[in-house]
């Protein structure tokens, strides 16, 4: 059931030790908490999802605006 107010919702998350290590590394490298990294990941996933609904794609471009990597499988 959704909350009727803006109070934060607490979740319990189970992940592999390897995935937790990656999450900790990302958090440390960005001076962020693991929760902040997960929130940003959800925003990025939503962006990819909305793009796919419009037959658009998500990619990484270099400084010359050349496609370096296309994100697939999200």
PyMOL CGO cylinders between C-alpha atoms (Angstrom):
from pymol import cmd
from pymol.cgo import CYLINDER

trace = [
    CYLINDER, 0.00, 0.00, 0.00, 1.33, 3.47, -0.86, 0.3, 1, 1, 1, 1, 1, 1,
    CYLINDER, 1.33, 3.47, -0.86, 1.93, 5.99, 1.86, 0.3, 1, 1, 1, 1, 1, 1,
    CYLINDER, 1.93, 5.99, 1.86, -0.37, 9.02, 1.98, 0.3, 1, 1, 1, 1, 1, 1,
    CYLINDER, -0.37, 9.02, 1.98, 2.44, 11.38, 2.95, 0.3, 1, 1, 1, 1, 1, 1,
    CYLINDER, 2.44, 11.38, 2.95, 6.03, 12.08, 1.97, 0.3, 1, 1, 1, 1, 1, 1,
    CYLINDER, 6.03, 12.08, 1.97, 7.66, 10.10, 4.76, 0.3, 1, 1, 1, 1, 1, 1,
    CYLINDER, 7.66, 10.10, 4.76, 10.54, 7.94, 3.53, 0.3, 1, 1, 1, 1, 1, 1,
    CYLINDER, 10.54, 7.94, 3.53, 9.88, 4.26, 2.97, 0.3, 1, 1, 1, 1, 1, 1,
    CYLINDER, 9.88, 4.26, 2.97, 12.43, 1.77, 4.32, 0.3, 1, 1, 1, 1, 1, 1,
    CYLINDER, 12.43, 1.77, 4.32, 13.28, -1.27, 2.25, 0.3, 1, 1, 1, 1, 1, 1,
    CYLINDER, 13.28, -1.27, 2.25, 15.24, -4.43, 2.94, 0.3, 1, 1, 1, 1, 1, 1,
    CYLINDER, 15.24, -4.43, 2.94, 17.39, -5.45, 0.01, 0.3, 1, 1, 1, 1, 1, 1,
    CYLINDER, 17.39, -5.45, 0.01, 19.20, -8.74, -0.52, 0.3, 1, 1, 1, 1, 1, 1,
    CYLINDER, 19.20, -8.74, -0.52, 22.15, -8.79, -2.96, 0.3, 1, 1, 1, 1, 1, 1,
    CYLINDER, 22.15, -8.79, -2.96, 25.25, -10.80, -3.61, 0.3, 1, 1, 1, 1, 1, 1,
    CYLINDER, 25.25, -10.80, -3.61, 28.49, -9.84, -1.89, 0.3, 1, 1, 1, 1, 1, 1,
    CYLINDER, 28.49, -9.84, -1.89, 29.96, -8.94, -5.29, 0.3, 1, 1, 1, 1, 1, 1,
    CYLINDER, 29.96, -8.94, -5.29, 27.10, -6.55, -6.08, 0.3, 1, 1, 1, 1, 1, 1,
    CYLINDER, 27.10, -6.55, -6.08, 27.36, -5.01, -2.61, 0.3, 1, 1, 1, 1, 1, 1,
    CYLINDER, 27.36, -5.01, -2.61, 31.09, -4.44, -3.18, 0.3, 1, 1, 1, 1, 1, 1,
    CYLINDER, 31.09, -4.44, -3.18, 30.32, -2.65, -6.46, 0.3, 1, 1, 1, 1, 1, 1,
    CYLINDER, 30.32, -2.65, -6.46, 27.70, -0.54, -4.71, 0.3, 1, 1, 1, 1, 1, 1,
    CYLINDER, 27.70, -0.54, -4.71, 30.13, 0.37, -1.92, 0.3, 1, 1, 1, 1, 1, 1,
    CYLINDER, 30.13, 0.37, -1.92, 32.82, 1.29, -4.48, 0.3, 1, 1, 1, 1, 1, 1,
    CYLINDER, 32.82, 1.29, -4.48, 30.43, 3.52, -6.40, 0.3, 1, 1, 1, 1, 1, 1,
    CYLINDER, 30.43, 3.52, -6.40, 29.29, 5.19, -3.19, 0.3, 1, 1, 1, 1, 1, 1,
    CYLINDER, 29.29, 5.19, -3.19, 32.86, 5.83, -2.04, 0.3, 1, 1, 1, 1, 1, 1,
    CYLINDER, 32.86, 5.83, -2.04, 33.97, 7.12, -5.45, 0.3, 1, 1, 1, 1, 1, 1,
    CYLINDER, 33.97, 7.12, -5.45, 31.06, 9.58, -5.52, 0.3, 1, 1, 1, 1, 1, 1,
    CYLINDER, 31.06, 9.58, -5.52, 31.12, 10.62, -1.85, 0.3, 1, 1, 1, 1, 1, 1,
    CYLINDER, 31.12, 10.62, -1.85, 27.58, 9.31, -1.61, 0.3, 1, 1, 1, 1, 1, 1,
    CYLINDER, 27.58, 9.31, -1.61, 25.63, 6.77, 0.38, 0.3, 1, 1, 1, 1, 1, 1,
    CYLINDER, 25.63, 6.77, 0.38, 24.57, 3.44, -1.05, 0.3, 1, 1, 1, 1, 1, 1,
    CYLINDER, 24.57, 3.44, -1.05, 20.98, 4.68, -0.90, 0.3, 1, 1, 1, 1, 1, 1,
    CYLINDER, 20.98, 4.68, -0.90, 21.87, 7.74, -3.00, 0.3, 1, 1, 1, 1, 1, 1,
    CYLINDER, 21.87, 7.74, -3.00, 23.52, 5.53, -5.62, 0.3, 1, 1, 1, 1, 1, 1,
    CYLINDER, 23.52, 5.53, -5.62, 20.45, 3.28, -5.76, 0.3, 1, 1, 1, 1, 1, 1,
    CYLINDER, 20.45, 3.28, -5.76, 18.13, 6.30, -6.11, 0.3, 1, 1, 1, 1, 1, 1,
    CYLINDER, 18.13, 6.30, -6.11, 20.21, 7.61, -9.02, 0.3, 1, 1, 1, 1, 1, 1,
    CYLINDER, 20.21, 7.61, -9.02, 20.20, 4.15, -10.60, 0.3, 1, 1, 1, 1, 1, 1,
    CYLINDER, 20.20, 4.15, -10.60, 16.40, 4.08, -10.47, 0.3, 1, 1, 1, 1, 1, 1,
    CYLINDER, 16.40, 4.08, -10.47, 16.22, 7.50, -12.16, 0.3, 1, 1, 1, 1, 1, 1,
    CYLINDER, 16.22, 7.50, -12.16, 18.60, 6.29, -14.89, 0.3, 1, 1, 1, 1, 1, 1,
    CYLINDER, 18.60, 6.29, -14.89, 16.60, 3.09, -15.35, 0.3, 1, 1, 1, 1, 1, 1,
    CYLINDER, 16.60, 3.09, -15.35, 13.39, 5.11, -15.67, 0.3, 1, 1, 1, 1, 1, 1,
    CYLINDER, 13.39, 5.11, -15.67, 15.04, 7.30, -18.32, 0.3, 1, 1, 1, 1, 1, 1,
    CYLINDER, 15.04, 7.30, -18.32, 16.03, 4.20, -20.31, 0.3, 1, 1, 1, 1, 1, 1,
    CYLINDER, 16.03, 4.20, -20.31, 12.54, 2.73, -19.92, 0.3, 1, 1, 1, 1, 1, 1,
    CYLINDER, 12.54, 2.73, -19.92, 10.79, 5.90, -21.09, 0.3, 1, 1, 1, 1, 1, 1,
    CYLINDER, 10.79, 5.90, -21.09, 13.16, 6.15, -24.06, 0.3, 1, 1, 1, 1, 1, 1,
    CYLINDER, 13.16, 6.15, -24.06, 12.38, 2.56, -25.04, 0.3, 1, 1, 1, 1, 1, 1,
    CYLINDER, 12.38, 2.56, -25.04, 8.66, 3.36, -25.09, 0.3, 1, 1, 1, 1, 1, 1,
    CYLINDER, 8.66, 3.36, -25.09, 9.44, 5.98, -27.75, 0.3, 1, 1, 1, 1, 1, 1,
    CYLINDER, 9.44, 5.98, -27.75, 11.73, 3.62, -29.72, 0.3, 1, 1, 1, 1, 1, 1,
    CYLINDER, 11.73, 3.62, -29.72, 14.69, 5.68, -28.53, 0.3, 1, 1, 1, 1, 1, 1,
    CYLINDER, 14.69, 5.68, -28.53, 18.00, 4.37, -27.22, 0.3, 1, 1, 1, 1, 1, 1,
    CYLINDER, 18.00, 4.37, -27.22, 20.37, 5.29, -24.41, 0.3, 1, 1, 1, 1, 1, 1,
    CYLINDER, 20.37, 5.29, -24.41, 24.08, 5.72, -25.06, 0.3, 1, 1, 1, 1, 1, 1,
    CYLINDER, 24.08, 5.72, -25.06, 27.41, 7.09, -23.89, 0.3, 1, 1, 1, 1, 1, 1,
    CYLINDER, 27.41, 7.09, -23.89, 29.12, 9.61, -26.13, 0.3, 1, 1, 1, 1, 1, 1,
    CYLINDER, 29.12, 9.61, -26.13, 32.70, 10.88, -26.19, 0.3, 1, 1, 1, 1, 1, 1,
    CYLINDER, 32.70, 10.88, -26.19, 33.78, 14.51, -26.30, 0.3, 1, 1, 1, 1, 1, 1,
    CYLINDER, 33.78, 14.51, -26.30, 33.38, 14.51, -30.11, 0.3, 1, 1, 1, 1, 1, 1,
    CYLINDER, 33.38, 14.51, -30.11, 29.76, 13.37, -29.73, 0.3, 1, 1, 1, 1, 1, 1,
    CYLINDER, 29.76, 13.37, -29.73, 30.54, 9.91, -31.14, 0.3, 1, 1, 1, 1, 1, 1,
    CYLINDER, 30.54, 9.91, -31.14, 28.60, 6.99, -29.71, 0.3, 1, 1, 1, 1, 1, 1,
    CYLINDER, 28.60, 6.99, -29.71, 31.00, 4.97, -27.57, 0.3, 1, 1, 1, 1, 1, 1,
    CYLINDER, 31.00, 4.97, -27.57, 28.56, 2.57, -25.92, 0.3, 1, 1, 1, 1, 1, 1,
    CYLINDER, 28.56, 2.57, -25.92, 24.89, 1.83, -26.45, 0.3, 1, 1, 1, 1, 1, 1,
    CYLINDER, 24.89, 1.83, -26.45, 23.05, 0.68, -23.32, 0.3, 1, 1, 1, 1, 1, 1,
    CYLINDER, 23.05, 0.68, -23.32, 20.97, -2.39, -24.16, 0.3, 1, 1, 1, 1, 1, 1,
    CYLINDER, 20.97, -2.39, -24.16, 18.97, -4.90, -22.18, 0.3, 1, 1, 1, 1, 1, 1,
    CYLINDER, 18.97, -4.90, -22.18, 17.39, -2.59, -19.63, 0.3, 1, 1, 1, 1, 1, 1,
]
cmd.load_cgo(trace, "trace")
